Amino acid sequence: MESVLEFTHLLDYTMPGIKTLLKGWNENTGKDKLGDFVESFWHFHIITKMTEGEFIAGYLEWAKEKGYHRSQDKAETCRKNSRAE
């Protein structure tokens, strides 16, 4: 449990607001979308180094590989929020 709290605090520091965009653990699917996302995009600086098109393409590919719904709107929102930080 302590490691989950540390993970949450790290996310609050490195990616403020990401927890409201991506749901965490899903009992029905046994997947953790937030955890899966931060494996690939662990800091907003990674997102901001990419062009908008590169990030959206990367996000959509990530979602496909992980078996999540591919949402360009959600990718755009993640990108927009990363620019605000």
LINZI-V358226 format. One line per field, one symbol per residue. ss: DSSP state (H for helix, E for strand, L for the rest). psi: psi as a letter, one per 30 degrees, with the letter a starting at -180 (. if undefined). burial: I if it has 16 or more other C-alpha atoms within 10 Angstrom, else O. A space follows every 50 residues. Layout:
ss = ???
psi = ???
burial = ???
//
This chain:
ss = LHHHHHHHHHHHHHLLLHHHHLLLEELLLLEEHHHHHHHHLLLHHHHHHL LHHHHHHHHHHHHHHHLLLLLHHHHHHHHHHHHHL
psi = eeeeeeeeeeeeefikfeffeklbkjeefgljeeeeefeeifkfeeeffl leeeeeeeeeeeeeefglkjjeeeeeeeeeeeff.
burial = OOOOOOOOOOIOOOIIOIOOOOOOOOOOOOIOIIIIIOOOIIIIOOIIOO OOOOIIOIIIOIIOOOOOOIOOOIIIOIIOIIOOO
//
